[in-house]
Amino acid sequence: MQGDLDVATSGWNRREFLARTGAGFGTLGLAGVLQSAGLLAGTTPVAGPMSPRPSHFPGKARAVIWLFMHGAPSTIDLFDPKPELDRRHGAAMNLGANVGFFASSGTVMKSPFRFARHGQSGAWMSEVLPNIARLVDDFAFLRSLHVESNNHGPALYEMNSGLTRIGFPSVGSWVTYGLGSENQNLPGFIVMVDYRAAPEGGPNSWSCGFLPGVYQGTPVRSTGSSPILHLNPLPQVGLDRQRRQLDFAAELNRQHLERNPGEAELLGRIHNFELAYRMQTQAPEAFDLARETAATHRLYGLDNPRSRYFGSQMLLTRRLIERGVRFVQVYSGGTTDTERWDAHTNLKKNHEDRAAETDVPVAGLLTDLKQRGLLESTLVIWGGEFGRLPITQGSDVTGRDHNRLGFGMWLTGAGIKGGASYGATDELGLRAVENPLTVHDVHATILHLFGMDHTRLTYQHNGRQYRLTDVAGNVIHPVLS
């Protein structure tokens, strides 16, 4: 797993591994299908690119759920109250250039919401998240994040890949590249977007970049007859005929690989073909929410039209984690400012609407994971791409502009110290001033919880050893149990 070493323990480097196994790779999927059906006796299983692999050291996390609040929620209005905003409400404040997204300065704006302390930890939470608030003793709050860009697209790329530019692998791709997945019949990295639209930048946020294509995030829908588009074969093409087609394609690919050994993109494509074939029988059961009880549906908010869609995503997320999917990322928020957490105007209504969609489902997910013993091995992350400024959006006295200089997120689950808090922004919530954190620090912490050293999980590309954390990143030990 270190440098260009094979992720298994063969001692080959990655190029040698692909070259030696590539010639027979096209038949691995068929062998796996036959073996799982008990039709391939007396054989030894062959490790594929998504087979589970050992970590650098014992880790506490088996899976990740990243709840991505697209559009950038205002943490100073949700779980990091600033009394100074109340005292200075309406006062003029010029932040200067290149702070917010727009070049206008407004006045200091107090939060439109009431705050209260919750749990034994006494963590502050806004009135708009009453159900999540009951669970704060399991949370660790990161209060001093900052990012490079105050534009949604680049900030989304940075939060996912560590860099503001496209073309680099996302954290979900790095995790599955390093550890594989525990379920070979479902994608290891699954993404669910809002029903209204995908986030800005779209698939670049869950791209595998220069890693082999098998580690790309797979977008799915939480509702509908086909959660993964084009999953089911055409009526005139049965599974037997499709199997013959794949076998024929595998033979052609085998011949091609003999002439071009170690071609990672082709190997990934072959694996994805075979995975899609297996998913046709395995995915429908995993995505069938009707198998859950009415009480479970209520727990996730499926009985409320406002929270039904996100609740369906949360319930499906739990079912996927149960079945060994390694990384699930769920986006809340569509494209327009009124459909996502992008409160340039009327922050009160914007955040009330988004909270009504997500509060019950998120609390239901965490409660269900804990009841089933899954939270102990599942890391859950809640946050957006940046925060909101402490001043009004120019002349509009009801909204806030983007704030890349200081904001927060919370973590819970595997290896997280409940009731912890790390870092702080200044008295207005503008800048991170105490223990500032970067996205690289968050990513290093995620990998550490999986038992991976972020400096050792690398991939050689264009003559350089790349890693998720680039040349930076420190594990945030104070929030770990």
N, C-alpha and C positions, 0 to 999 in steps of 0.2 A: 504494500500500500504506500510505501514511502518512495518518493521520486518516481522513477519509471519501473519500479518493481511491480510484478504481477500482483493483483489484488488477492489472489489465492496464495498458496505457500509453495508453489512449484519451483521458485528460484529463477524462472525465466523472466526476462524483461517483457514489457507489454507487447512490443513488436514481435518478439519470438513466440509469445503465447498465441497471438492472433495468427501468425503464419503457420504454426504447428497444428492448431485446432481448426483453422479456417476451412480446410479442404473438406472436412466432414461436418461442418457447422449446419449446413442446410438440413441434415437429417436429425439433428438433436431434438427439434420440436416434435417430430413424429415419434421418435423414441420415447420422449417424455409422455406423450399422449398414450402410447401403447403400454408403457410401464405403469402409469397411473391406473389404467384399466385392467391391469393384471395380465396383459397379453405378451409381456416381454420378460419372461422368466430367465433367471440365470445371468442377468447383466448387471453391471455396475453403473450407477447413475453418473452422468457426465455433467460437470458444472458448467452452467451457462453464464452470460454476463450479468444476469440479475439474481443468481444464486446467492443465498446468505453467505457472508464472509466475516471472518473474525475482525474485531476492532483492535486498536493498538493496546488498549488496556480495558479492564472491566468498566462498562458504562451503565448508567441507570435508565437511560431512555431506549425504548424499542421503536417508538414512532413519534412523529411530530404532527400537530394540528396547528396551522397558522391561520388565525382569523384576521384577515386583512381588511381594515376599515378604509376603503378607497375614498379618496377625496380629502383626507386629513382631518380627523376629529380634533376638537379643541380640548386638550387634556386639562387646561386651566378651567374648563367648564364642566369637566367630567370627574376627575379624581385628583386634581392638584390645585386646590383653591388658593387664591392669593388675596388676603384681606386688604392689601395695599390698593388693589383695583377698586374696592369699595370706597376707600378714603379719597382716592384721586379721580374718581369717576367724573368725566366731562372735562378734565384738564387737558390743555393742548400738549402735544408731544410729537416732536419731529424726530423720526428715527433715522433720517438720512437716506442716501441712495442705496440700492441693491440689498435692501433688507426684506421687504415684502415682494410679492409678484408684481404689484402695481406701484407706480411712482407717485403715490399720494399718501399723505399723512393725515390721520384723524385725531380723535381725542381718546383719552383713556376710557375703556369700557368695562364696567363691572359685569360679573356673570349674571345672567338672567335667572339662574337656578339657585335653589337652596342646597346647602351641603350639610351632611351629618356624619358623625363618626359611627363606625360599624365594627362588630366583632371584638374579640379580646385585644386585637392589635390596635384598635381605634383608628383604623384607616378612614380617611375622608372619602366619601362618594357622593355624587350628585343625585338629586331626587329623581332624575330621569332613568336611572339604572337601579331600581329597587331590588330586583331579583339577583342581579350580579353582585350587588352590595352585600347580600347575605353570605357570600362565599369569600370575602376578602381575606380571611385568616389563612387561606391557602395560597394567596398571591404574593409575589415579589414585584414591587414597583421599581421600574427604571425611570428616573425623573430627569435625566440630564443628557438625553440624546441630541445629536445635531447631525445634519447632513450637508452635502455640498450644494445641492440645487433646491431652489424654491419653485421649480416647475414640476408638475405632476409626473410627466413621462420620465425624465431623467431621475427623479427621486424614487419612482417605482423601480427603475432598473437598479439604482443604488441599494435600495432596501433588499432587493432580491439577490443581486449578484455581487454587491460590494462596490460596483463601479457605475458611473452615470451614463456610460456608453453601452450601446447594444453589442451583441456578439460574444458575451461572456456567460459562462454557465451559472444558472441560478442555484440557490442553496439546496433546493430539492434535488436537483441533478447531481450536485456534489455528494449529498448524503447517500443517494442510491448508487452512485458510482463507487463510493467507498465501502458500502455495506451490503449492497444488493437488496433484495426484498424477501420476506418470509412467505409470500404467496406468488407462485409462478404462473398462476392463471388470471391474475389481475395486474394492472400496471403498478409499479412501485411508487410512482409519483403522480398523484391525481390532483387536478385543479377544478374548482367549481366557481363560475363567475355569476354575477347578478343577472337575473332574467331580463333586465332592461338593456344591458349592454356589457361588453367586456371592459376592463379598465383601460385607461389610456396606455398606448403602447402595445396592448394586446399580448400575443404569445411571446413577445420578447421578454416579458416578465417571468415566464416559466421556461425559457429556452435552455437547451443543453449546451448552447454555444459550440465550442470546439470539441466537447466530449462526444463520444459515440451517440448516435441518435436514439439508442435504446433508453437513454437516461432523460429524454425529453419528457416534460410534464404532459399528461393526457387530460384534456378538458372533457368534463362530463356534465350532464344535466341531471338535476335531482328529480325531475318530473318528466312525464312523457313516455311513450311506448318504447322508445329507443334512447336510453340515457347516453349512449355513445353513438354518435352519428355513423351510419353505414356499418353498424356492428353486425346486423343480421344479413345473411346472404339473400340474394334475389330468390323469389319463389321457384324459378326454374333451375336454380343451382343448389342442389342438396349438399349435405356435409360430405358424402362420399365423393361426389364430383369435385367439390372444392379441395378435398384431401389429395385427389389425383393431380389437380392443377398445382398445388403447392409442392408436391413431390417432383413434378416436371420442372417447376421453377427452381427447386433446390438443386436438381441435377445440372441445369444450365449455370446456376451460380457456383456450383462446385467446380465446373470446368473453368469458369472465369477466375475463381480464386486460385486455381492451380497456376494460371498465367500471371495473376497479380496477388501474391500472398500478402496477408496482413492488411487488407483494405477494410478499415474499420467501419466506414459508412455502409458498405454492402453487408457486412456482418450484422450490423444493427438493423438493417432493413429486413434481412432474413428472420432475425429474432422477432421483430415486430409482426411480420406476417404470421409466424407460428403462434405468437401471443394472441393475436386477434382471432385465430382459429379456436384456441382454447377458451377464450372469453365468451364465445357464442353459447357455450353451455354453462359457464360458471358465473358470468356477470348478471344474467337475469335474476338469479336467486339473491345475489348480494344487493341488488338495487330494488328489490321488491319490498317497499315499506308497508304493504298490506299485511305482511307477516307479523308486524308489531301489534301490540295490544292497544286498545283505545286509551288506556291510562298513559301509555308511553307517548302516544300522539299528543295528548293534552300536556304532558310534561314538556314537550318540545314546542308547544304553541301551535300545533297544526289545526286546532279548533278555532283559531282566530284568523280571519282573513288578512290582517295586517302582518302577522308574523308567520303565516303558513309557509311561504316559500323558503324563507331563511331557516325556519324550523325543519323543513324537509331536508335541506342541505345538512343541517346539524345531525339529524337522525341518520342520514345516509353516511355521514362522516364516521359516526360511531360504528356502524355496520362494517365499513371498510377497514377501520382500525382493528376491529375484532377479527377480521379475516386476514390480517397480516400485511396490509398495505403500509408502506414505510412512511410516506409523507403525503399529507392532504392539506391543500391550501384553499381557503374559501374566501371569496371577495364579496364584501357588502358594499353596494353602491353602483349606480349605473354611470351614464355619461354626463348628463347635465348637472349643474350645481344643485338643483332641487332634488335630484335622485341619488346623490352621494353625500358624503360628509364634507362638502365643500361650501361652507357657510359664509360666502361673501356678502350675502344679504340675509336678514332675518335668521340669525343663528338660533334663536329660541325655537322656532318652528322646525328648522332643518334638523337640529339635534333631537328634538322630541320625536320627529317622524322616524329618523334612523334608529333611535333607541326603541321605539315601539315595534320596529321590525326585528330587532336583534336581542333585546334584553332577555326575554323569556327563553328563546331558543338557546342562547349561549349558556344561561344558567341551567337549562335542562340538560344540555350536553355535559357540562361539568359534573352535575349531580349524578347523571347516569353513568359516566365514566367511573366516578368514585364508588358508586354502589356495586359496580361490576368488577372492581379491582383493577381497572384499566388505567386509572389516572397515575398509579404508581410507576407505570412504565411509558406513559405518554406525556410528552411535553406540549403544553398549549401556550400559544403566543397570541396576544391581542394588541393591535396597534395599526397605525397608518403610515403614510410615507413622510409626513412631517406634522407640525402642529399649526396653531393659529396665533396671530399677534395679539398683544394685550390692548391694542387700540382699534378704533372703528375703521371700517373700510372707507376712508376718505370722508365724503359728505354723508354717506349712508351710515346712520348711527346704530344700525341693527346687526351688522355683520363684521366679520374679521377676515383679514388677508392671511396668506400663507406665512408660516414662521418656520424656517429651517434651522434657526439658531438654538432653540431649546424646546424640547417636548418630551413626552413620556410614552411608555407602554407597560404592560404587565405580563408576567409569566406565571404559570402554575403547572403542577404535575411533577413528572419524573425529575428527582434531584433538586427541586426548587425549595428554598427555605420559606415556608409560609410566614406571612407577617413581616417580611423584610422590605426594606426601602433603601435605594442606593442613588446617590447624586441629588442635585437640586438645581433649579433655575433661580434667577434673581428674584427680587421681591415682587416684580411685575409679571414674571413668567416669560421674559423675553429671551434671555440668554442662559445657556448652561454654564454655571459658575462653580459648582462643586462636583468633583469627579466626573468631568465631561466624558461622554461615551460616544463612540462611533459605531456605524453598522458593522465594521470589522470585529469590534468587541462582542457584539451580539452573535455574529456568526461563529466566532471562536468558541463562545459559550455553548452554542447549540452542538457543535461538533464534539466538544469536551463531554457533554452529557451523554453522547453516544459512545464515548470511549475512544474518540479520535483526537489525535494531536493535530491542530490546524496547520502547523508548520510542516507536517510530514505528508499530509494528504495532497498530493501534487499530480500534475499531468503535463507531459512535455508537448509543447505546441510551438511551432515556428522557432525551434532551437532554444526555447526557454521553459523552465519548470514553473508552471502556473499553479496557484492555489486560490481557494475561495477568499482568503483574507489578504491577498496580494503580498505586501511586505509589512503588514501591520497586524493589529489585533491582539487583545489580551483577554483571557478568560475572566469573567466577572465573578470571582470567587465569593465575595460577601453575600451574594443572593443564592448560593448553593448550599444544600444541606450536607 
